[in-house]
Amino acid sequence: MAYMKRNVNFGFFLLLIATLLSLAGLSIYYQTTFKDLYTDYKLKLDDLTNISSTLSSERTRLNQTSYQLMIKEEREKELSTQYAGLRTEKEKIEAEKSSLQKQLTTKKAELRQKKAELFTAQNNLAKAQQELSTTKTELDAAMTTISGLRSEIDSLETERDSLAVQLAACQNQCP
């Protein structure tokens, strides 16, 4: 039995060593696995931090882009409103221009008509002035004739008076 006891102790000893070796192997295996997992975790955590910061910067850029887009949309609406207003004003101005051009055409026609009337009136005035000049000449001639006739009437009246005096003297002297 001593032999068996020795073999059992030796078996237990071998079992203990095998257990210790397997525990040491498992510890090393788990430590290595844990170290690899921890390294992977750190890498993933760093990647996640980088991704988070990239996401944050991209979110900031997206917000800026969104803000700029809103500003552009507001400007576009404002420009659209201004364009509509300007187009309406342009149409009004074109209508007013058309009306003014029609008035201008009418006024030009009236001006041509008035010029023609003025030309006719000037011709009539020239004729009237010519007739007046002729009439003045005739009047001057008539006035000269009248003056001459008056002088002649005066001399004839003087001669008549003197003849009447002679006749009265002759009647007084002649029986």
C-alpha positions in Angstrom: 0.0 0.0 0.0 2.8 2.3 0.4 3.5 1.8 -3.2 0.0 2.8 -4.0 0.1 5.7 -1.6 3.2 6.9 -3.2 1.7 6.5 -6.7 -1.4 8.3 -5.6 0.6 11.1 -4.0 2.7 11.2 -7.1 -0.5 11.2 -9.2 -1.9 13.9 -7.1 1.3 15.8 -7.5 1.2 15.4 -11.2 -2.4 16.3 -11.2 -1.6 19.4 -9.1 1.2 20.4 -11.4 -1.0 19.8 -14.5 -3.7 21.9 -12.8 -1.2 24.6 -12.0 0.3 24.5 -15.5 -3.2 24.6 -17.0 -4.2 27.5 -14.7 -1.0 29.3 -15.6 -1.6 28.6 -19.3 -5.2 29.7 -19.0 -4.1 32.8 -17.1 -1.6 33.7 -19.8 -4.2 32.9 -22.5 -6.9 35.1 -20.8 -4.3 37.8 -20.0 -3.2 37.9 -23.7 -6.8 37.8 -24.9 -7.8 40.5 -22.4 -4.8 42.6 -23.5 -5.8 42.2 -27.2 -9.5 43.0 -26.3 -8.3 46.1 -24.4 -6.1 47.2 -27.3 -9.0 46.7 -29.7 -11.3 48.6 -27.2 -8.8 51.5 -27.1 -8.5 51.5 -30.9 -12.2 51.4 -31.3 -12.6 54.1 -28.6 -10.0 56.3 -30.4 -11.8 55.7 -33.7 -15.1 56.5 -32.0 -13.7 59.7 -30.6 -12.3 60.6 -34.0 -15.6 59.8 -35.7 -17.4 61.8 -33.0 -15.3 64.8 -33.5 -15.6 64.4 -37.3 -19.3 64.1 -36.9 -19.4 67.2 -34.7 -17.4 69.2 -37.3 -19.6 67.9 -40.1 -22.7 68.7 -38.1 -21.3 72.3 -37.6 -20.6 72.5 -41.4 -24.1 71.2 -42.1 -25.6 73.8 -39.8 -23.6 76.5 -41.5 -24.6 75.2 -44.9 -28.2 75.0 -43.7 -28.0 78.6 -42.4 -26.5 79.8 -45.7 -29.2 77.9 -47.6 -31.9 79.7 -45.6 -30.2 83.0 -46.3 -30.0 82.2 -50.0 -33.7 81.2 -50.0 -34.6 84.5 -48.2 -32.5 86.4 -50.7 -34.1 84.5 -53.5 -37.6 85.3 -52.2 -36.6 88.9 -51.8 -35.1 89.1 -55.2 -38.2 87.3 -56.6 -40.4 89.9 -54.9 -38.2 92.8 -56.2 -38.2 91.2 -59.7 -42.0 91.0 -59.6 -42.2 94.6 -58.5 -39.8 95.7 -61.1 -41.5 93.8 -63.8 -44.9 95.4 -62.8 -43.2 98.8 -62.7 -41.6 98.1 -66.1 -45.0 97.2 -67.6 -46.5 100.4 -66.2 -43.6 102.4 -67.6 -43.9 100.7 -71.0 -47.7 101.4 -71.0 -47.0 105.0 -70.0 -44.2 105.2 -72.7 -46.7 103.8 -75.3 -49.3 106.4 -74.2 -46.7 109.2 -74.3 -45.5 108.1 -77.8 -49.1 108.2 -79.0 -49.5 111.6 -77.5 -46.2 112.7 -79.1 -47.4 111.4 -82.5 -50.7 113.3 -82.0 -48.9 116.4 -80.9 -46.5 116.2 -83.9 -49.5 115.9 -86.2 -51.1 118.9 -84.5 -47.8 120.8 -84.7 -47.6 120.0 -88.5 -51.2 121.2 -88.9 -50.5 124.3 -86.8 -47.4 125.0 -88.9 -49.4 124.6 -92.1 -52.1 127.0 -90.6 -49.3 129.4 -89.6 -47.8 129.2 -93.1 -51.2 129.9 -94.5 -51.8 132.7 -92.1 -48.4 134.2 -92.9 -49.2 134.0 -96.6 -52.6 135.6 -95.9 -50.8 138.2 -93.8 -48.3 138.9 -96.5 -51.1 139.2 -99.0 -53.0 141.5 -96.6 -49.9 143.6 -96.0 -49.4 143.8 -99.8 -53.1 144.8 -100.2 -52.7 147.3 -97.3 -49.6 148.7 -98.9 -51.4 149.0 -102.3 -54.4 150.5 -100.5 -52.1 153.0 -98.6 -50.5 153.9 -101.9 -53.9 154.4 -103.4 -55.0 156.3 -100.3 -51.9 158.5 -100.5 -52.7 159.1 -104.1 -56.3 159.8 -103.3 -55.2 162.1 -100.4 -52.9 163.9 -102.8 -55.8 164.2 -105.3 -58.1 165.4 -102.5 -55.5 168.0 -101.4 -55.1 169.1 -105.0 -58.9 169.3 -105.4 -59.3 171.2 -102.1 -56.6 173.6 -103.2 -58.5 174.0 -106.5 -61.8 174.3 -104.6 -60.2 177.0 -102.4 -58.8 178.9 -105.4 -62.2 178.5 -107.2 -64.0 179.7 -104.1 -61.6 182.7 -103.9 -62.2 183.3 -107.6 -66.0 183.0 -107.1 -65.9 185.4 -104.2 -63.9 187.8 -106.2 -66.3 187.4 -109.1 -69.2 187.8 -106.8 -67.6 191.1 -105.6 -67.1 192.2 -109.2 -70.6 191.2 -110.1 -72.0 193.2 -107.1 -69.8 196.1 -108.1 -70.9 195.8 -111.7 -74.5 195.6 -110.7 -74.2 198.7 -108.6 -72.5 200.5 -111.4 -74.5 199.2 -114.3 -78.1 200.1 -114.5 
